[in-house]
Amino acid sequence: MKRIYLFPNRLKIPALVIFVISLILIILQLAGIEKEINTTVFAFISDGFALISKKDNTYFGFVEENIYNEILDCAFFISGIILAFSKEKIEDEMITFIRLKSLLYTTYFIFFLLILSEIFIYGLSFLNVIMGFLYTFVILTNIFYYTKLYIYKKQFSYENED
């Protein structure tokens, strides 16, 4: 069997803590409660809102920006990926299969929603929906994986009792 490179099991708990905290902060941000961390950052492209103002365009330069959202998103995505792709204490072929299956189901579901969104959502709202799919992908991958893993371990524990 080919080797699959996964994160070490010891990263699972810290990733879970960071994932839950960042998810809560993202929900608070959607509710309008957010912090500001303004700093000067290097940007490949910074156009503000191109539809409103053309004078704020910057290419390959430094801009003053609130980086709270970027820090929060990076923490969410990195911890979610580490959480989904960390080794279990006992890693066998069935757990690898469950991980692959959850990734496959999530991909099918997200692309099904993407196709529906292409048909029924127009304008700038479509960009918000696409961003939502990124978060949904990480969340659903973890939900599908840990649900299937729980069922597998519960079934496996009953088989060992006999």
KEVEX-220111 format. One line per field, with one value per residue: x negated, y negated, z negated of N, C-alpha, C in turn. Coordinates in nm, 2 decimals, always signed. Atoms other than C-alpha are relative to their C-alpha. Layout:
N
nx <- [X_...] .
ny <- [Y_...] .
nz <- [Z_...] .
cax <- [X_...] .
cay <- [Y_...] .
caz <- [Z_...] .
cx <- [X_...] .
cy <- [Y_...] .
cz <- [Z_...] .
END
This chain:
162
nx <- [-0.08_+0.08_+0.00_-0.08_+0.06_-0.10_+0.06_+0.01_-0.12_+0.02_-0.05_-0.15_-0.06_+0.02_-0.07_-0.14_-0.02_+0.00_-0.12_-0.13_+0.01_-0.01_-0.13_-0.08_+0.04_-0.06_-0.15_-0.02_+0.03_-0.12_-0.10_+0.04_+0.09_+0.13_+0.11_+0.07_+0.15_+0.05_+0.14_+0.05_+0.03_+0.03_-0.11_+0.01_-0.10_-0.09_-0.08_-0.11_-0.11_+0.03_-0.12_-0.02_+0.11_+0.12_+0.12_+0.07_+0.06_+0.14_+0.06_+0.14_+0.04_-0.05_-0.13_-0.05_-0.11_-0.04_+0.03_-0.08_-0.07_+0.10_+0.05_-0.11_-0.02_+0.12_-0.01_-0.11_+0.03_+0.11_-0.04_-0.10_+0.08_+0.08_-0.10_-0.06_+0.11_+0.10_-0.01_-0.06_+0.10_+0.01_-0.04_-0.01_-0.05_-0.14_+0.00_+0.04_-0.11_-0.10_+0.05_-0.02_-0.14_-0.05_+0.05_-0.07_-0.13_+0.00_+0.03_-0.12_-0.10_+0.04_-0.01_-0.14_-0.05_+0.06_-0.07_-0.13_+0.02_+0.02_-0.13_-0.10_+0.05_+0.06_+0.06_+0.10_-0.04_+0.06_+0.14_-0.02_-0.04_+0.12_+0.08_-0.07_+0.03_+0.14_-0.02_-0.09_+0.08_+0.08_-0.09_-0.07_+0.10_+0.02_-0.12_-0.02_+0.11_-0.01_-0.13_+0.02_+0.10_-0.07_-0.08_+0.09_+0.06_-0.11_-0.03_+0.12_+0.01_-0.10_+0.06_+0.11_-0.06_-0.05] .
ny <- [+0.12_+0.13_+0.08_+0.12_+0.09_+0.07_+0.07_-0.08_+0.00_+0.09_+0.13_-0.01_+0.08_+0.14_+0.03_+0.00_+0.13_+0.12_-0.01_+0.04_+0.14_+0.08_-0.01_+0.09_+0.14_+0.02_+0.02_+0.14_+0.10_+0.00_+0.08_+0.14_+0.03_-0.03_+0.09_+0.06_-0.01_+0.07_+0.00_+0.01_-0.14_+0.00_-0.06_-0.02_+0.09_+0.05_+0.09_+0.05_-0.05_+0.06_+0.06_+0.12_+0.10_-0.05_+0.06_-0.08_-0.11_-0.02_-0.13_-0.03_+0.10_-0.01_+0.06_+0.00_-0.09_-0.07_-0.14_-0.09_-0.10_-0.09_-0.08_-0.09_-0.10_-0.09_-0.09_-0.09_-0.10_-0.08_-0.10_-0.09_-0.10_-0.08_-0.08_-0.10_-0.08_-0.05_-0.15_-0.05_-0.08_-0.12_+0.04_-0.12_+0.02_+0.04_+0.14_+0.07_+0.00_+0.09_+0.13_+0.02_+0.00_+0.13_+0.10_-0.02_+0.05_+0.14_+0.05_-0.02_+0.08_+0.14_+0.03_+0.00_+0.14_+0.10_+0.00_+0.07_+0.14_+0.06_+0.01_+0.08_+0.12_+0.09_+0.12_-0.01_-0.10_-0.13_+0.00_-0.03_-0.15_-0.07_+0.01_-0.09_-0.14_-0.04_-0.03_-0.12_-0.12_-0.04_-0.05_-0.12_-0.11_-0.04_-0.06_-0.13_-0.09_-0.04_-0.07_-0.14_-0.06_-0.04_-0.12_-0.11_-0.04_-0.05_-0.14_-0.08_-0.03_-0.10_-0.12_-0.05_-0.05_-0.14] .
nz <- [+0.00_+0.00_+0.12_+0.00_+0.10_+0.09_+0.11_+0.12_+0.09_+0.11_-0.04_+0.00_+0.10_-0.02_-0.12_+0.04_+0.08_-0.09_-0.09_+0.07_+0.03_-0.12_-0.05_+0.09_-0.04_-0.13_+0.02_+0.06_-0.11_-0.09_+0.07_+0.01_+0.11_-0.04_+0.04_-0.11_+0.02_-0.12_-0.02_-0.14_-0.05_-0.14_-0.08_-0.14_-0.06_+0.10_-0.08_+0.07_-0.07_-0.13_-0.05_+0.07_-0.01_-0.08_+0.04_+0.10_-0.06_+0.03_-0.05_+0.05_+0.09_+0.14_+0.02_+0.14_-0.01_+0.12_-0.03_+0.09_-0.08_-0.06_+0.10_+0.03_-0.10_+0.00_+0.12_-0.02_-0.10_+0.04_+0.11_-0.06_-0.08_+0.09_+0.07_-0.09_-0.06_+0.10_+0.02_+0.12_+0.08_-0.07_-0.14_-0.08_-0.14_+0.01_+0.04_-0.12_-0.09_+0.06_-0.03_-0.14_-0.03_+0.05_-0.10_-0.12_+0.02_+0.01_-0.13_-0.07_+0.06_-0.03_-0.14_-0.03_+0.04_-0.09_-0.12_+0.03_+0.01_-0.13_-0.07_+0.07_+0.07_-0.10_+0.05_+0.10_+0.10_-0.04_+0.07_+0.14_+0.00_-0.03_+0.13_+0.10_-0.03_+0.05_+0.14_+0.01_-0.04_+0.12_+0.11_-0.04_-0.01_+0.14_+0.05_-0.06_+0.04_+0.14_+0.02_-0.05_+0.09_+0.12_-0.03_-0.02_+0.13_+0.08_-0.06_+0.02_+0.14_+0.02_-0.06_+0.09_+0.12_-0.02] .
cax <- [+0.00_-0.13_-0.22_+0.02_-0.14_+0.07_+0.01_-0.11_+0.16_+0.02_+0.14_+0.51_+0.60_+0.43_+0.59_+0.93_+0.90_+0.79_+1.06_+1.34_+1.21_+1.17_+1.51_+1.67_+1.48_+1.60_+1.96_+1.92_+1.76_+2.07_+2.28_+2.09_+1.86_+1.50_+1.16_+0.94_+0.57_+0.45_+0.10_-0.11_-0.13_-0.28_-0.01_-0.03_+0.29_+0.50_+0.79_+1.02_+1.35_+1.28_+1.65_+1.64_+1.30_+1.01_+0.76_+0.68_+0.53_+0.19_-0.02_-0.32_-0.33_-0.26_+0.09_+0.25_+0.49_+0.70_+0.56_+0.80_+1.00_+0.68_+0.55_+0.88_+0.93_+0.57_+0.62_+0.96_+0.83_+0.50_+0.65_+0.94_+0.70_+0.48_+0.79_+0.92_+0.58_+0.41_+0.33_+0.54_+0.37_+0.44_+0.44_+0.56_+0.68_+1.04_+0.97_+0.79_+1.09_+1.33_+1.11_+1.11_+1.48_+1.56_+1.35_+1.52_+1.87_+1.79_+1.65_+1.96_+2.19_+2.00_+1.99_+2.36_+2.43_+2.19_+2.38_+2.71_+2.56_+2.44_+2.80_+2.98_+2.75_+2.63_+2.42_+2.19_+2.39_+2.24_+1.89_+2.03_+2.17_+1.84_+1.65_+1.91_+1.83_+1.46_+1.57_+1.84_+1.59_+1.36_+1.65_+1.83_+1.51_+1.45_+1.81_+1.84_+1.50_+1.56_+1.92_+1.82_+1.51_+1.74_+1.97_+1.68_+1.52_+1.85_+1.92_+1.56_+1.58_+1.90_+1.72_+1.43_+1.67_+1.79] .
cay <- [+0.00_-0.35_-0.57_-0.85_-1.15_-1.27_-1.51_-1.36_-1.27_-1.50_-1.80_-1.69_-1.85_-2.19_-2.19_-2.12_-2.41_-2.66_-2.53_-2.58_-2.92_-3.05_-2.91_-3.10_-3.42_-3.38_-3.35_-3.66_-3.84_-3.75_-3.90_-4.22_-4.18_-4.20_-4.34_-4.56_-4.48_-4.75_-4.72_-4.78_-4.46_-4.38_-4.31_-4.17_-4.35_-4.58_-4.74_-4.83_-4.81_-4.86_-4.94_-5.23_-5.39_-5.35_-5.56_-5.30_-5.05_-4.91_-4.65_-4.49_-4.74_-4.81_-4.90_-4.98_-4.70_-4.53_-4.18_-4.04_-3.85_-3.71_-3.58_-3.43_-3.26_-3.12_-2.98_-2.83_-2.66_-2.54_-2.39_-2.24_-2.07_-1.95_-1.82_-1.63_-1.49_-1.39_-1.03_-0.84_-0.66_-0.34_-0.41_-0.12_-0.08_-0.13_-0.46_-0.57_-0.46_-0.65_-0.96_-0.93_-0.86_-1.17_-1.38_-1.24_-1.30_-1.65_-1.72_-1.58_-1.78_-2.11_-2.08_-2.00_-2.32_-2.51_-2.40_-2.50_-2.83_-2.89_-2.84_-3.04_-3.31_-3.61_-3.92_-3.99_-3.76_-3.47_-3.57_-3.55_-3.20_-3.09_-3.21_-3.02_-2.70_-2.72_-2.73_-2.46_-2.23_-2.23_-2.19_-1.92_-1.72_-1.71_-1.64_-1.35_-1.20_-1.21_-1.09_-0.79_-0.73_-0.73_-0.48_-0.26_-0.26_-0.20_+0.10_+0.22_+0.21_+0.42_+0.68_+0.70_+0.77_+1.10] .
caz <- [+0.00_+0.08_-0.21_-0.28_-0.45_-0.74_-1.02_-1.36_-1.61_-1.87_-1.66_-1.68_-2.01_-1.95_-1.60_-1.75_-2.00_-1.74_-1.50_-1.75_-1.86_-1.51_-1.41_-1.71_-1.61_-1.25_-1.36_-1.58_-1.28_-1.07_-1.35_-1.33_-1.63_-1.52_-1.61_-1.40_-1.36_-1.12_-0.99_-0.68_-0.47_-0.13_+0.13_+0.48_+0.57_+0.35_+0.53_+0.25_+0.42_+0.79_+0.86_+0.62_+0.65_+0.89_+0.70_+0.43_+0.67_+0.56_+0.74_+0.57_+0.29_-0.07_-0.19_-0.53_-0.59_-0.87_-0.88_-1.15_-0.88_-0.72_-1.05_-1.14_-0.81_-0.81_-1.16_-1.06_-0.74_-0.87_-1.19_-0.99_-0.75_-1.03_-1.22_-0.92_-0.81_-1.14_-1.21_-1.45_-1.74_-1.56_-1.19_-0.97_-0.61_-0.72_-0.88_-0.56_-0.36_-0.59_-0.55_-0.17_-0.16_-0.37_-0.14_+0.16_+0.02_-0.08_+0.27_+0.43_+0.20_+0.25_+0.62_+0.63_+0.44_+0.66_+0.97_+0.81_+0.72_+1.07_+1.19_+0.92_+0.77_+0.97_+0.91_+0.62_+0.40_+0.59_+0.45_+0.10_+0.17_+0.32_+0.00_-0.21_-0.02_-0.13_-0.49_-0.44_-0.27_-0.58_-0.82_-0.63_-0.57_-0.95_-1.03_-0.78_-0.88_-1.26_-1.23_-1.02_-1.24_-1.55_-1.39_-1.29_-1.63_-1.80_-1.57_-1.61_-1.99_-1.98_-1.76_-2.01_-2.30_-2.15] .
cx <- [-0.09_+0.02_+0.08_-0.06_+0.11_-0.08_-0.01_+0.13_-0.01_+0.05_+0.16_+0.07_-0.03_+0.08_+0.15_+0.03_-0.01_+0.11_+0.13_-0.01_+0.01_+0.14_+0.10_-0.03_+0.06_+0.15_+0.02_-0.03_+0.12_+0.11_-0.03_-0.10_-0.14_-0.11_-0.06_-0.15_-0.06_-0.15_-0.04_-0.04_-0.04_+0.12_-0.04_+0.09_+0.09_+0.08_+0.12_+0.13_+0.00_+0.13_+0.02_-0.11_-0.12_-0.13_-0.08_-0.07_-0.15_-0.04_-0.14_-0.05_+0.05_+0.12_+0.03_+0.13_+0.04_-0.02_+0.07_+0.06_-0.10_-0.05_+0.10_+0.02_-0.12_+0.01_+0.11_-0.04_-0.11_+0.04_+0.10_-0.06_-0.08_+0.09_+0.04_-0.11_-0.11_+0.02_+0.08_-0.10_-0.02_+0.05_-0.01_+0.06_+0.15_+0.02_-0.04_+0.11_+0.11_-0.04_+0.02_+0.15_+0.07_-0.04_+0.07_+0.15_+0.01_-0.02_+0.13_+0.11_-0.03_+0.02_+0.15_+0.06_-0.06_+0.08_+0.14_-0.02_-0.03_+0.13_+0.08_-0.05_-0.08_-0.06_-0.10_+0.04_-0.06_-0.14_+0.01_+0.03_-0.13_-0.10_+0.06_-0.03_-0.14_+0.01_+0.08_-0.08_-0.08_+0.09_+0.06_-0.10_-0.03_+0.12_+0.02_-0.10_+0.03_+0.13_-0.02_-0.11_+0.07_+0.08_-0.09_-0.06_+0.10_+0.03_-0.12_-0.01_+0.10_-0.05_-0.11_+0.06_+0.04_-0.11] .
cy <- [-0.12_-0.07_-0.13_-0.09_-0.08_-0.07_+0.09_-0.01_-0.10_-0.14_-0.01_-0.09_-0.15_-0.05_-0.02_-0.13_-0.12_+0.00_-0.05_-0.15_-0.09_+0.01_-0.09_-0.15_-0.03_-0.03_-0.13_-0.11_-0.02_-0.08_-0.14_-0.03_+0.05_-0.10_-0.06_+0.02_-0.07_-0.01_-0.02_+0.14_-0.02_+0.07_+0.01_-0.10_-0.05_-0.10_-0.06_+0.06_-0.07_-0.06_-0.14_-0.10_+0.07_-0.05_+0.08_+0.12_+0.00_+0.13_+0.02_-0.11_+0.02_-0.08_+0.01_+0.08_+0.06_+0.15_+0.10_+0.12_+0.10_+0.10_+0.10_+0.11_+0.10_+0.10_+0.10_+0.11_+0.09_+0.10_+0.10_+0.11_+0.10_+0.10_+0.12_+0.10_+0.03_+0.15_+0.03_+0.08_+0.14_-0.02_+0.13_-0.04_-0.05_-0.14_-0.09_+0.00_-0.09_-0.15_-0.04_-0.01_-0.13_-0.12_+0.00_-0.05_-0.15_-0.07_+0.01_-0.11_-0.15_-0.04_+0.00_-0.13_-0.11_+0.00_-0.06_-0.15_-0.07_-0.03_-0.11_-0.13_-0.08_-0.12_+0.02_+0.10_+0.13_+0.01_+0.04_+0.15_+0.08_+0.00_+0.10_+0.14_+0.04_+0.04_+0.13_+0.12_+0.05_+0.06_+0.13_+0.12_+0.06_+0.07_+0.14_+0.10_+0.04_+0.07_+0.15_+0.07_+0.04_+0.13_+0.12_+0.05_+0.06_+0.15_+0.09_+0.04_+0.11_+0.14_+0.06_+0.06_+0.15_+0.10] .
cz <- [+0.00_-0.13_+0.02_-0.11_-0.07_-0.11_-0.13_-0.09_-0.11_+0.04_+0.00_-0.10_+0.02_+0.13_-0.03_-0.08_+0.09_+0.10_-0.06_-0.03_+0.12_+0.06_-0.08_+0.04_+0.14_-0.01_-0.06_+0.10_+0.09_-0.07_-0.02_-0.11_+0.05_-0.05_+0.12_-0.04_+0.13_+0.00_+0.14_+0.05_+0.15_+0.07_+0.15_+0.07_-0.12_+0.08_-0.08_+0.05_+0.14_+0.06_-0.06_+0.03_+0.07_-0.06_-0.11_+0.05_-0.03_+0.05_-0.05_-0.09_-0.14_-0.02_-0.15_+0.01_-0.14_+0.03_-0.10_+0.08_+0.06_-0.11_-0.04_+0.10_+0.01_-0.12_+0.02_+0.10_-0.04_-0.11_+0.05_+0.08_-0.09_-0.08_+0.09_+0.04_-0.10_-0.02_-0.12_-0.08_+0.06_+0.14_+0.08_+0.14_+0.00_-0.03_+0.12_+0.10_-0.04_+0.03_+0.15_+0.04_-0.05_+0.09_+0.13_-0.01_-0.02_+0.14_+0.09_-0.04_+0.04_+0.14_+0.05_-0.04_+0.09_+0.14_-0.02_-0.02_+0.13_+0.07_-0.07_-0.07_+0.10_-0.08_-0.10_-0.11_+0.03_-0.06_-0.14_-0.02_+0.02_-0.13_-0.10_+0.03_-0.05_-0.15_-0.02_+0.03_-0.12_-0.11_+0.03_+0.01_-0.14_-0.06_+0.06_-0.05_-0.15_-0.03_+0.05_-0.09_-0.13_+0.02_+0.01_-0.13_-0.09_+0.04_-0.03_-0.15_-0.04_+0.05_-0.10_-0.13_+0.01_-0.02] .
END
